[in-house]
Amino acid sequence: MSSSALSRVPAALRSGLRSGRAALGVSWVVTNRCNLHCVYCDCPDVQLDELSPKEALDVVDELAALGTVRVHLTGGEPFMRKDLEVLIQRMRFFDMRVSVSSNGTLIPKRRRILPMLRSVSLSLDGPPAVHDAHRAPGQFEEVRTALGILREAGVARYLTCLVTRDITSECLDAVLAVAREFAAEAFFQPALDIVLASERRSEHAPETSTVRSIFAELERRKAAGEPVGNSVAGLRHLATWPAVRPLPCVINRMAIRLTPDGVMLPCHERASAPDGESVRDGGVAAAFQRLRLKQCTECWGAGRVDMREALLRGPFGIGEIFGS
């Protein structure tokens, strides 16, 4: 982390001591638009009044004032947003560390953005027969092409695999083989029981027994030196999905989530969650002050689970997440 970014952390933490929270990290869904229509995602069907380019730049400025040091951009497909390069340039002006989740299709056309990114995470669910059935014909090869471009640009690259009803050991073989080929780490997480961005039940959600067996196998593979990115603690938590007991967590005291229309959430929420606050109503700081904390019984998303595990380790964990 650069010295200027690091200098904002103490101020953010002092504010956190007063208010009980600090917005060090942000997960920002910059658009619901997408050039694919994956079987477990309805984002392209959910039309929102996206923040305008000026509104989005104002959000970046206000996040910097709050002490934000790390921003993860996601969607939809974030590279669909035409002003993404300008937004990232503004984040880098404030020395924010920026990462992106993508389907990989537009990376060949948006190469100019890549040097500004800390990392890019690409979705990969298994061999072509599985991955392309989930996403689009030819998408497996598009991911490989994108990984090659990222490697050439020197950008850290990750894979995210959804554990669905039809996942097998052969799917793990395929994902981990691609990870090894392109010097990437692969992260695994269960597919939700609802279709993303809706409340429609997903027919691709895995059975509990599948979750248990797959994550146990992933723990064994990680111990054997395969490029599984999840921490052991994270794998063990995800093996309990869906959990039903209250979960100790400090993520919603250290990080926030923004939707394309500027609604701030304390964490990853289901579509019907009522506890968001709009940044259009008085700005980012005001929305952050009004935002209610939440109590979870489950934590979803490999990165978020590992973030929770790291934060539970205290100051060292904070540095590991926001300063690495």
Long-range contacts (C-beta under 8 A, 24 or more apart in sequence): 1-69, 1-95, 1-97, 1-322, 1-323, 1-324, 2-95, 4-94, 4-95, 5-69, 5-94, 5-95, 5-96, 5-97, 6-69, 6-323, 8-64, 8-67, 8-68, 8-69, 9-67, 9-69, 9-322, 9-323, 11-67, 12-66, 12-67, 12-68, 12-69, 13-67, 15-66, 15-67, 16-253, 16-254, 19-289, 20-253, 20-293, 21-252, 21-253, 21-254, 21-288, 21-293, 22-66, 22-67, 22-253, 22-254, 23-63, 23-66, 23-67, 23-68, 23-254, 23-255, 23-256, 23-288, 24-67, 24-68, 24-69, 24-70, 24-254, 24-255, 24-318, 24-322, 25-68, 25-69, 25-70, 25-71, 25-72, 25-254, 25-255, 25-256, 25-307, 25-321, 25-322, 26-63, 26-68, 26-70, 26-71, 26-72, 26-255, 26-256, 26-257, 26-258, 27-71, 27-72, 27-74, 27-255, 27-256, 27-257, 27-258, 27-268, 28-71, 28-72, 28-73, 28-74, 28-257, 28-258, 29-74, 29-75, 29-76, 29-257, 29-258, 29-259, 29-260, 30-56, 30-73, 30-74, 30-75, 30-76, 30-78, 30-81, 30-84, 30-87, 30-260, 31-75, 31-76, 31-77, 31-78, 31-80, 31-81, 31-260, 32-75, 32-76, 32-197, 32-260, 33-75, 33-76, 33-77, 33-80, 33-81, 34-75, 34-76, 34-77, 34-80, 34-103, 35-77, 35-80, 35-103, 35-105, 35-106, 36-77, 36-103, 36-105, 36-135, 36-136, 36-139, 37-136, 38-103, 38-123, 38-134, 38-135, 39-133, 39-134, 39-135, 39-204, 40-134, 40-162, 40-164, 40-191, 40-192, 40-195, 40-196, 40-202, 40-204, 41-195, 41-196, 41-197, 42-195, 42-196, 42-197, 42-198, 42-200, 43-75, 43-76, 43-196, 43-197, 44-76, 45-197, 45-198, 46-197, 46-198, 46-271, 48-259, 48-260, 48-261, 49-261, 50-81, 50-260, 50-261, 51-260, 51-261, 51-262, 51-279, 53-83, 53-86, 53-87, 55-262, 55-280, 56-83, 56-87, 57-86, 57-87, 57-90, 58-283, 59-258, 59-262, 59-279, 59-284, 60-87, 60-90, 60-91, 60-94, 60-96, 61-90, 61-94, 62-279, 62-283, 62-284, 62-285, 63-96, 63-284, 64-94, 64-96, 65-284, 65-285, 66-284, 66-285, 66-288, 68-96, 69-95, 69-96, 69-97, 69-322, 69-323, 70-96, 70-97, 70-98, 70-99, 70-321, 70-322, 71-96, 71-97, 71-98, 71-99, 72-98, 72-99, 72-100, 72-101, 72-303, 73-98, 73-99, 73-100, 73-101, 74-100, 74-101, 75-101, 75-102, 76-260, 77-102, 77-103, 77-105, 77-106, 78-102, 79-105, 79-106, 79-107, 79-109, 79-110, 79-113, 80-106, 84-110, 84-113, 85-110, 85-112, 85-113, 85-116, 88-113, 88-116, 88-117, 89-116, 92-116, 97-322, 101-160, 102-146, 103-135, 103-139, 103-142, 103-143, 104-139, 104-142, 104-143, 104-145, 104-146, 104-147, 105-139, 105-142, 105-146, 107-145, 107-146, 107-149, 107-150, 108-145, 108-146, 108-149, 111-149, 111-153, 114-149, 114-150, 114-153, 114-155, 115-153, 115-154, 115-155, 117-155, 118-155, 118-156, 119-155, 119-156, 119-157, 119-158, 120-146, 120-150, 120-155, 120-156, 120-157, 120-158, 121-157, 121-158, 121-159, 121-160, 121-187, 121-303, 122-146, 122-147, 122-157, 122-158, 122-159, 122-160, 123-159, 123-160, 123-161, 123-162, 124-159, 124-160, 124-161, 124-174, 124-175, 124-178, 124-186, 125-161, 125-162, 125-164, 125-167, 125-171, 125-175, 126-161, 126-167, 126-168, 126-170, 126-171, 126-172, 126-174, 126-175, 127-170, 127-171, 127-174, 130-166, 130-167, 130-171, 130-174, 134-162, 134-164, 134-204, 143-178, 144-178, 144-182, 147-178, 147-181, 147-182, 147-184, 148-182, 150-182, 151-182, 151-183, 157-182, 157-183, 157-184, 158-184, 158-185, 158-186, 158-187, 158-229, 159-184, 159-185, 159-186, 159-187, 160-186, 160-187, 160-188, 160-189, 160-302, 161-186, 161-187, 161-188, 161-189, 162-188, 162-189, 162-190, 162-191, 163-188, 163-189, 163-190, 163-191, 163-206, 163-210, 163-211, 163-214, 163-215, 164-191, 164-204, 164-205, 164-206, 165-191, 165-203, 165-204, 165-205, 165-206, 165-207, 165-210, 166-204, 167-206, 167-210, 167-214, 169-217, 172-214, 172-217, 172-218, 172-221, 176-221, 176-226, 176-227, 176-228, 179-227, 180-226, 180-227, 184-227, 185-227, 185-228, 185-229, 186-227, 186-228, 186-229, 187-228, 187-229, 187-230, 187-302, 187-303, 188-214, 188-215, 188-218, 188-228, 188-230, 188-235, 188-238, 188-302, 189-238, 189-300, 189-301, 189-302, 189-305, 190-238, 190-241, 190-300, 192-300, 193-242, 194-270, 194-271, 197-271, 198-271, 199-270, 199-271, 199-272, 208-241, 211-238, 211-239, 211-241, 212-239, 215-239, 229-302, 230-302, 230-305, 230-306, 231-306, 231-309, 231-310, 233-306, 233-309, 234-302, 234-305, 234-306, 234-309, 237-299, 237-305, 237-308, 237-309, 238-302, 238-305, 241-298, 241-300, 242-297, 242-298, 243-297, 243-298, 243-299, 244-297, 244-298, 245-297, 246-295, 246-296, 246-297, 247-295, 247-296, 247-297, 247-298, 247-299, 247-308, 248-312, 249-296, 249-299, 249-308, 249-311, 250-308, 250-311, 250-312, 251-299, 251-304, 251-307, 251-308, 251-311, 252-293, 252-294, 253-293, 254-311, 254-318, 255-307, 256-288, 256-291, 264-288, 264-291, 265-291, 266-291, 266-292, 266-293, 266-294, 267-294, 267-296, 267-304, 268-300, 268-301, 268-304
